Amino acid sequence: PATAAPAATPAPTATPAPTEIPEPVVIIRRGENAMTELIPSNGPRVLIDVNDPTLLSAPAGRQDILVYTHAHPDHYDAAFARAFPGPMLAFEEGEVTAGGVRVRLIRSSHNSLPPEQSGGSNYIAVIDMTGLRIAHFGDIGQTELTGAQLAALGKVDIAFSQFLNEYSEMWLENRKGFLLMEQLDPRMIVPLHG
């Protein structure tokens, strides 16, 4: 009688191919000071504190959203803002939703005064896109975030914050920026300014 041939031993498998980055993705481009460009794989770009439009990845379009945290010239280009063809939020509380992207501005303070006493001298931009919550703090100078701000911010994935800016009374010695980020506890921090 014939006997069955032994089963072949499987050859060792090669190292698995690297996992592809799942969609959707957000590309972050940084310019000078606090200028930030958020480019999702699907949906509109969000342009924050554009003080030099020549540094953008592409000219502004109607589908883009422009956000300004405050009107200081190192964050704000008035001519660009006037000519901007899409929706815009500029240094006042409000909200814009377009193409699956939601942007809100929350009042904050450019110095150590509480936000309600500073007259809205700075605003925090909260951007929800591609399943991420991103917060851009502009030139916040508060000593701590208020309960109302923390509630409005929720759980932040990526935070853009300054850590050194004399105009916001923020120095490495007083650790104000670090304390704000400890209070917020985002998953990732991107430094602004110097």
JOTA-V378529 format. One record per residue. N is the residue number from 1. RES is the residue in three letters. PSI is psi in radians with two decimals (NA if undefined). D_LAST is the distance of its C-alpha to the last C-alpha in Angstrom with 2 decimals. Layout:
{{N	RES	PSI	D_LAST} {N	RES	PSI	D_LAST}}
This chain:
{{1	PRO	2.54	84.15} {2	ALA	2.52	80.82} {3	THR	2.61	77.82} {4	ALA	2.44	74.36} {5	ALA	2.51	71.92} {6	PRO	2.55	69.11} {7	ALA	2.46	65.91} {8	ALA	2.44	63.41} {9	THR	2.23	60.47} {10	PRO	2.46	57.30} {11	ALA	2.57	55.12} {12	PRO	2.45	51.78} {13	THR	2.65	49.13} {14	ALA	2.86	46.21} {15	THR	2.30	42.69} {16	PRO	2.58	41.72} {17	ALA	2.58	39.55} {18	PRO	2.50	35.90} {19	THR	2.33	35.52} {20	GLU	2.62	34.25} {21	ILE	2.17	31.20} {22	PRO	2.55	32.82} {23	GLU	2.67	32.39} {24	PRO	2.87	30.54} {25	VAL	2.61	27.07} {26	VAL	2.16	23.76} {27	ILE	2.31	21.58} {28	ILE	2.17	17.86} {29	ARG	2.27	16.21} {30	ARG	2.45	12.58} {31	GLY	-2.57	11.83} {32	GLU	2.68	9.23} {33	ASN	-1.84	7.05} {34	ALA	0.10	9.51} {35	MET	2.18	12.37} {36	THR	2.42	14.34} {37	GLU	2.13	17.84} {38	LEU	2.07	20.16} {39	ILE	1.78	23.27} {40	PRO	2.76	26.08} {41	SER	-0.39	29.10} {42	ASN	2.26	31.23} {43	GLY	3.08	30.44} {44	PRO	2.67	28.30} {45	ARG	2.61	24.70} {46	VAL	2.13	22.30} {47	LEU	2.12	19.83} {48	ILE	2.29	17.12} {49	ASP	0.86	15.35} {50	VAL	1.89	16.56} {51	ASN	-0.18	15.58} {52	ASP	1.58	16.83} {53	PRO	-0.33	19.88} {54	THR	-0.26	20.50} {55	LEU	-0.06	17.82} {56	LEU	2.69	19.84} {57	SER	-0.42	22.03} {58	ALA	2.76	25.11} {59	PRO	2.64	26.23} {60	ALA	2.48	26.23} {61	GLY	2.98	29.51} {62	ARG	-0.45	31.63} {63	GLN	-0.23	30.88} {64	ASP	2.77	27.09} {65	ILE	2.26	25.54} {66	LEU	2.34	22.93} {67	VAL	2.32	20.88} {68	TYR	2.27	18.92} {69	THR	-0.50	17.40} {70	HIS	3.01	17.73} {71	ALA	0.25	18.73} {72	HIS	2.51	15.97} {73	PRO	-0.33	15.90} {74	ASP	-0.01	12.27} {75	HIS	-0.28	13.60} {76	TYR	2.33	17.28} {77	ASP	1.81	19.73} {78	ALA	-0.71	23.12} {79	ALA	-0.72	25.23} {80	PHE	-0.76	23.89} {81	ALA	-0.75	24.47} {82	ARG	-0.63	27.99} {83	ALA	-0.08	28.93} {84	PHE	2.23	27.55} {85	PRO	-0.17	30.66} {86	GLY	-2.96	29.88} {87	PRO	2.60	29.30} {88	MET	2.50	26.41} {89	LEU	2.17	25.01} {90	ALA	1.95	23.20} {91	PHE	0.92	22.19} {92	GLU	2.64	25.39} {93	GLU	2.46	26.76} {94	GLY	-3.06	28.55} {95	GLU	2.50	29.05} {96	VAL	2.35	29.59} {97	THR	2.23	31.37} {98	ALA	2.33	32.04} {99	GLY	0.63	33.13} {100	GLY	0.07	32.58} {101	VAL	2.32	29.01} {102	ARG	2.26	28.50} {103	VAL	2.30	25.57} {104	ARG	2.64	25.51} {105	LEU	2.32	23.47} {106	ILE	2.29	23.60} {107	ARG	2.39	23.19} {108	SER	-2.98	20.53} {109	SER	2.41	19.17} {110	HIS	-0.27	16.12} {111	ASN	-2.84	17.11} {112	SER	-0.13	19.28} {113	LEU	2.61	22.40} {114	PRO	2.65	24.02} {115	PRO	-0.62	23.68} {116	GLU	-0.30	27.32} {117	GLN	-0.23	26.87} {118	SER	-0.12	23.74} {119	GLY	0.47	25.58} {120	GLY	0.86	23.24} {121	SER	-0.16	20.19} {122	ASN	2.69	18.07} {123	TYR	2.54	19.42} {124	ILE	2.21	18.75} {125	ALA	2.23	19.81} {126	VAL	2.07	22.10} {127	ILE	2.17	23.21} {128	ASP	2.00	26.26} {129	MET	2.52	26.90} {130	THR	0.66	28.80} {131	GLY	0.09	29.40} {132	LEU	2.59	25.77} {133	ARG	2.13	24.14} {134	ILE	2.34	20.50} {135	ALA	2.24	18.54} {136	HIS	2.06	15.54} {137	PHE	0.06	14.47} {138	GLY	-2.29	12.84} {139	ASP	0.90	11.69} {140	ILE	2.44	14.11} {141	GLY	0.13	14.65} {142	GLN	2.66	17.93} {143	THR	-0.59	19.03} {144	GLU	2.76	20.72} {145	LEU	2.50	21.76} {146	THR	2.87	25.30} {147	GLY	-0.68	28.18} {148	ALA	-0.70	28.52} {149	GLN	-0.79	24.93} {150	LEU	-0.71	25.36} {151	ALA	-0.72	28.71} {152	ALA	-0.59	27.37} {153	LEU	-0.70	24.54} {154	GLY	-2.69	26.97} {155	LYS	2.02	26.07} {156	VAL	2.31	22.72} {157	ASP	-0.85	22.32} {158	ILE	2.21	18.70} {159	ALA	2.32	16.05} {160	PHE	2.09	12.71} {161	SER	2.63	10.82} {162	GLN	2.75	7.80} {163	PHE	-0.20	7.95} {164	LEU	1.91	6.33} {165	ASN	1.89	7.44} {166	GLU	-0.52	10.52} {167	TYR	-0.34	12.24} {168	SER	0.21	12.60} {169	GLU	0.73	13.73} {170	MET	1.98	11.33} {171	TRP	2.83	10.91} {172	LEU	-0.57	11.38} {173	GLU	-0.66	14.92} {174	ASN	-0.13	15.92} {175	ARG	0.39	14.51} {176	LYS	-0.83	14.70} {177	GLY	-0.71	12.45} {178	PHE	-0.70	14.38} {179	LEU	-0.68	17.59} {180	LEU	-0.75	17.18} {181	MET	-0.58	16.77} {182	GLU	-0.69	19.70} {183	GLN	-0.71	21.68} {184	LEU	-0.70	21.10} {185	ASP	0.99	21.54} {186	PRO	2.89	20.50} {187	ARG	-0.53	21.57} {188	MET	2.51	18.17} {189	ILE	2.34	14.52} {190	VAL	2.10	11.79} {191	PRO	2.53	8.16} {192	LEU	2.88	6.59} {193	HIS	-2.48	3.81} {194	GLY	NA	0.00}}
